[in-house]
Amino acid sequence: MIRLSKATITDAEKSAVMTVLDREHLGMGEEVQQFEQELTEFFGRPAVCVVNGTAALHLACQTVGLGSGDEVLVQSLTYLASFQAISATGATPVPCDIEPATLTLNWRDAEKRLTPRTKAVMPVHYASGVGDIDGTYEFAGRHGLRVIEDAAHAFGTRHGGIPVGGFGDIACFSFDGIKNITAGEGGCVVTEDQDVCRQAREARLLGVEPGAERLSSGERSWTFDVSNQGWRYHMSNIMAAIGLAQLERFSTLAATRQALARHYDSLLADRPRIHPIQRKCDGIVPHIYVVRVAGLMDRDSLRDDLLKRGIETGVHYMPNHRLSRYHVSSGRPLPATEAVYPELITLPLHPDLNDTDIQHVCDTLCGLVQ
């Protein structure tokens, strides 16, 4: 079976975890502190580590003051976490359309959905591409909106030579088991906004003041104060140990992902019905490889046929405006999202694949899609 995605783990990660287990300090401590320091160096701006990418998005939304009555513009074609993070603050996610070539936010469509209640925009770096991120920031600046980038797919991707997270307002990353680097779980908030960083550090530890500094140094706060809503969102040393080992290997992991994606590109070039999603970004590190099959009428059957031939595939993602929780019964339609979604299939991509695997996937897919 050629798996859709998987963690790529070596003895380095296993040894790092055993070091934490042997020391018997499993919660947030020196490994988390070190991971934050190395991520800060990687991005060139402060990083705050948390338990997962959804928590990172939630804290980013909370720390910019989103609450009941506020609205956030976000593309419908994204993982549910983007919408849940917004609604967890009491704010309302407003589904927006996409650019059909890149499947990233169409900020011109988002601009048409502005209301006096709009406080932020959340561009999603779908399949590690940033789309027209410069246009999104210009749009946000004109209307005084905060920008919270859902960069769960985009660790290591560069735009204009700068890593995603190294520019702009706030970027949120995921380190779950199948991302560009993994910590088993985990995520981080990256921003130069010192107030956002301070609030995120406090909120991840149930709002305890002071909490993060003491816990990172191995101390526990027995006497403290709480003035804001917090959550149990801190990262563990076990997660950070895995993340540190992965960060050490990242250049190799990134190069492998890039080489595999380029091989897909070359094999699927000029296929009349199979169109890889465009990746408009220099230095992209692809997390998933998505194709659009023009005129596809029965995606489930095609995926079943591929599975019977030993190829696991996925669908990224069910549009959120179709979900009961976020269903929009009126308002502007989402024509690009509705047209694209039934034709999307995600093909296997992870660093343990090789060129022979990619060749087999492409030959099989092309044989089924005439």
C-alpha positions in Angstrom: 0.0 0.0 0.0 1.3 3.4 -0.9 0.1 5.5 2.0 -1.4 9.0 1.5 0.7 10.5 4.3 2.7 9.4 7.3 5.3 10.5 9.9 8.9 10.1 8.9 10.7 9.0 12.1 14.2 7.9 12.7 16.3 6.8 15.7 17.1 10.5 16.3 13.5 11.2 17.3 13.2 8.0 19.4 16.4 8.8 21.2 15.3 12.3 22.0 12.0 11.0 23.5 13.9 8.5 25.6 16.1 11.3 27.0 12.9 13.1 28.2 11.4 9.8 29.6 14.6 9.0 31.4 14.7 12.5 33.0 11.0 12.0 34.0 10.0 15.7 33.4 7.4 15.1 30.7 5.5 18.4 30.8 6.6 21.8 29.5 10.2 22.5 30.4 13.6 22.9 28.9 12.9 21.0 25.6 10.0 23.3 24.9 12.1 26.3 25.7 14.8 25.1 23.4 12.3 24.3 20.6 10.9 27.8 20.9 14.3 29.3 20.7 15.3 27.4 17.6 12.0 28.2 15.9 12.5 31.8 16.7 15.8 31.6 15.0 14.3 29.8 12.0 11.5 32.4 11.5 13.5 35.4 12.6 10.7 36.4 15.1 9.2 35.0 18.3 7.5 31.7 18.3 5.2 30.4 21.1 4.7 26.6 21.2 1.3 25.1 22.0 -0.3 21.7 22.0 -1.5 21.7 18.3 -2.2 23.9 15.3 -5.9 24.4 16.2 -4.8 25.7 19.6 -2.4 28.1 17.9 -5.2 29.5 15.7 -7.6 29.7 18.6 -5.0 31.6 20.7 -4.2 33.9 17.8 -7.9 34.8 17.4 -8.3 35.3 21.2 -5.2 37.5 21.6 -6.3 40.0 18.9 -9.5 40.4 20.8 -12.0 38.5 18.7 -15.3 37.8 20.4 -19.1 37.6 20.1 -20.4 39.7 17.3 -17.1 39.9 15.4 -16.6 38.3 11.9 -13.5 36.8 10.3 -13.2 36.3 6.6 -11.8 32.8 5.7 -12.0 30.5 2.7 -14.6 27.8 3.0 -12.2 25.2 1.4 -10.0 24.5 4.4 -9.8 22.1 7.3 -12.5 22.4 9.9 -9.9 23.7 12.5 -9.8 27.1 10.8 -13.5 27.6 11.4 -13.6 26.0 14.8 -10.7 28.2 16.1 -12.7 31.3 15.0 -16.0 30.2 16.5 -14.3 29.1 19.7 -13.9 32.8 20.5 -17.5 33.6 19.9 -16.7 35.2 16.6 -18.3 34.1 13.3 -16.3 32.7 10.4 -17.5 34.1 7.1 -17.0 31.6 4.2 -15.2 33.1 1.2 -14.4 31.8 -2.2 -11.0 30.7 -3.6 -8.8 31.3 -6.5 -9.5 28.1 -8.6 -5.9 27.7 -9.8 -4.2 27.8 -6.3 -7.2 27.0 -4.0 -6.1 29.9 -1.8 -8.2 32.9 -0.6 -9.7 35.1 -3.2 -9.4 38.4 -1.3 -11.5 40.2 -3.9 -14.4 37.9 -3.1 -13.6 38.4 0.7 -13.7 42.1 0.2 -17.3 41.9 -1.0 -18.3 40.2 2.2 -17.0 42.9 4.5 -19.4 44.3 7.1 -18.9 46.7 10.0 -18.4 43.6 12.2 -15.4 42.3 10.2 -12.3 42.3 12.4 -9.8 39.9 10.7 -9.0 37.8 7.7 -7.5 34.3 7.8 -5.7 33.3 4.6 -5.1 29.6 4.5 -1.9 28.4 2.8 -3.5 25.5 1.0 -1.1 22.8 -0.1 1.7 25.0 1.2 1.1 27.8 -1.3 0.4 31.3 -0.2 -1.5 32.5 -3.2 -1.8 36.3 -3.5 -0.7 36.9 0.1 0.6 40.4 -0.8 -2.8 41.3 -2.2 -4.4 39.9 1.0 -2.3 42.1 3.2 -2.9 45.2 1.1 -6.7 44.5 1.3 -6.4 44.0 5.1 -4.4 47.1 5.5 -7.0 49.2 3.6 -9.8 48.0 6.0 -7.8 47.9 9.3 -8.1 44.1 9.6 -5.8 41.8 11.6 -4.3 39.0 9.5 -4.0 35.5 11.0 -2.4 33.1 8.6 -3.4 29.5 8.8 0.1 28.2 7.8 -0.5 24.6 9.0 0.7 23.3 5.6 3.4 25.8 5.0 6.3 25.2 7.4 9.5 26.0 5.5 7.8 27.6 2.5 9.3 30.9 1.5 7.8 33.9 -0.1 10.1 36.6 -1.5 13.0 34.7 0.1 11.5 35.0 3.6 10.0 32.0 5.4 6.3 32.1 6.0 6.0 33.3 9.6 8.9 35.6 9.1 6.8 38.4 7.7 3.3 39.8 8.2 1.0 39.9 11.2 0.5 36.5 12.8 1.1 33.0 11.4 0.0 29.7 13.0 1.7 26.3 12.3 0.9 22.7 13.0 3.4 20.0 13.9 1.0 17.0 13.9 2.1 13.6 12.7 2.0 14.2 8.9 3.1 17.8 8.6 6.4 19.1 7.1 7.9 18.6 10.5 6.2 16.8 13.3 6.3 16.9 17.1 3.8 14.1 17.3 1.3 16.9 17.8 2.0 20.5 18.5 1.9 23.9 16.9 3.1 27.4 17.3 2.1 31.1 17.0 4.6 33.3 15.3 4.5 37.1 15.4 6.4 40.2 16.2 3.4 41.5 18.2 4.8 41.3 21.7 1.3 41.7 23.3 0.0 38.7 21.3 3.1 36.6 22.4 2.6 37.5 26.0 -1.1 36.7 26.0 -0.5 33.4 24.1 2.1 32.4 26.6 -0.2 33.0 29.5 -3.4 31.6 27.9 -1.7 28.3 27.0 -1.2 27.7 30.8 -4.8 28.4 31.9 -4.1 32.1 32.1 -1.7 31.7 35.1 0.4 34.9 35.7 3.3 34.3 35.8 3.4 30.8 34.6 5.4 30.1 31.4 8.7 31.3 32.7 8.6 29.3 35.9 7.3 26.1 34.2 10.0 26.3 31.5 12.7 26.4 34.2 11.2 23.4 36.0 9.4 25.4 38.7 5.7 25.2 39.5 3.5 28.2 40.4 1.8 27.7 43.7 0.8 31.3 44.2 -0.5 33.1 41.1 -3.2 35.3 39.6 -5.5 34.9 36.6 -7.1 37.8 34.8 -8.0 36.4 31.4 -9.5 33.2 30.0 -6.9 30.5 29.6 -6.7 27.0 28.3 -4.6 23.9 28.8 -2.7 24.3 25.5 0.9 24.0 26.5 3.3 21.8 24.6 5.1 18.9 26.4 8.8 18.1 26.5 8.1 14.9 24.6 6.6 16.8 21.7 9.3 19.3 21.7 12.0 16.6 21.7 10.5 15.1 18.6 10.2 18.6 17.0 13.9 19.4 17.7 15.0 16.2 16.0 12.8 16.9 13.1 14.0 20.5 12.8 17.6 19.2 12.7 16.6 17.0 9.7 14.3 19.6 8.0 16.6 20.5 5.1 16.6 16.8 4.0 12.8 16.4 4.6 12.1 19.5 2.6 14.3 18.6 -0.3 12.7 15.2 -0.5 9.2 16.6 -0.6 10.2 19.1 -3.2 11.8 16.5 -5.4 8.7 14.2 -5.2 6.4 17.1 -6.1 8.6 18.0 -9.1 8.5 14.4 -10.2 4.7 14.4 -10.0 4.7 17.7 -12.0 6.8 16.2 -14.8 4.7 13.0 -15.1 1.4 14.8 -15.1 2.4 17.6 -17.4 0.2 17.9 -20.5 -2.5 15.5 -19.2 -5.7 16.8 -20.7 -7.9 16.1 -17.6 -5.5 16.0 -14.7 -4.3 19.4 -13.5 -2.0 19.7 -10.5 -2.9 22.7 -8.2 -0.6 25.6 -8.9 2.0 26.5 -6.3 2.6 30.2 -6.7 5.5 30.6 -4.3 9.3 30.5 -4.5 10.8 27.9 -2.3 7.6 26.0 -1.5 7.8 22.9 0.7 4.7 20.9 -0.3 2.7 19.3 2.5 0.1 17.6 0.2 -0.1 17.1 -3.6 -3.5 17.9 -4.9 -4.8 17.4 -8.5 -8.1 18.5 -10.1 -9.6 15.9 -12.5 -11.6 17.9 -15.0 -15.2 16.6 -15.5 -14.9 14.1 -12.7 -18.4 12.7 -11.9 -17.7 10.0 -9.3 -14.7 10.7 -7.2 -15.6 8.0 -4.7 -15.4 5.3 -7.4 -12.1 6.6 -8.7 -10.6 6.6 -5.2 -11.9 3.1 -4.6 -10.3 1.9 -7.8 -7.0 3.5 -6.8 -7.2 1.9 -3.4 -7.8 -1.6 -4.9 -4.5 -1.0 -6.8 -2.7 -0.2 -3.5 -2.9 3.6 -3.6 -4.4 5.6 -0.8 -5.8 9.0 -1.6 -7.5 11.8 0.2 -9.9 14.8 -0.2 -8.7 18.2 1.0 -11.3 19.4 2.1 -15.1 19.3 2.6 -16.1 23.0 2.3 -17.1 24.3 5.7 -20.1 26.2 4.4 -21.6 22.7 3.7 -21.4 21.7 7.3 -24.4 22.1 9.6 -22.4 24.1 12.1 -21.3 26.7 9.5 -24.0 26.4 6.9 -24.8 29.6 5.2 -28.4 29.6 3.8 -28.2 33.1 2.2 -25.7 35.6 1.0 -23.1 35.5 -1.8 -22.5 32.1 -3.5 -19.1 30.4 -3.7 -19.0 29.4 -7.3 -15.3 28.5 -7.5 -15.4 26.4 -4.4 -18.5 24.5 -5.5 -17.0 23.9 -9.0 -13.6 22.7 -7.8 -14.4 20.6 -4.7 -16.0 17.6 -6.5 -12.9 17.3 -8.8 -10.2 17.3 -6.1 -8.1 14.3 -5.2 -5.0 14.3 -3.0 -2.3 12.0 -4.1 0.3 10.3 -1.8 3.2 12.6 -0.6 5.6 12.0 2.3 9.4 11.7 2.5 9.4 7.9 2.7 8.1 7.6 -0.9 10.4 7.3 -3.9 10.3 8.0 -7.6 9.1 4.5 -8.4 6.1 5.0 -6.1 5.3 8.3 -7.8 5.6 6.7 -11.2 3.2 3.9 -10.2 0.6 6.5 -8.8 0.7 8.5 -12.0 0.6 5.6 -14.3 -2.4 4.1 -12.4 -4.3 7.4 -12.2 -3.7 8.2 -15.8 -4.9 4.7 -16.8 -8.2 5.2 -14.9 -8.7 8.8 -16.1 -8.9 8.8 -19.9 
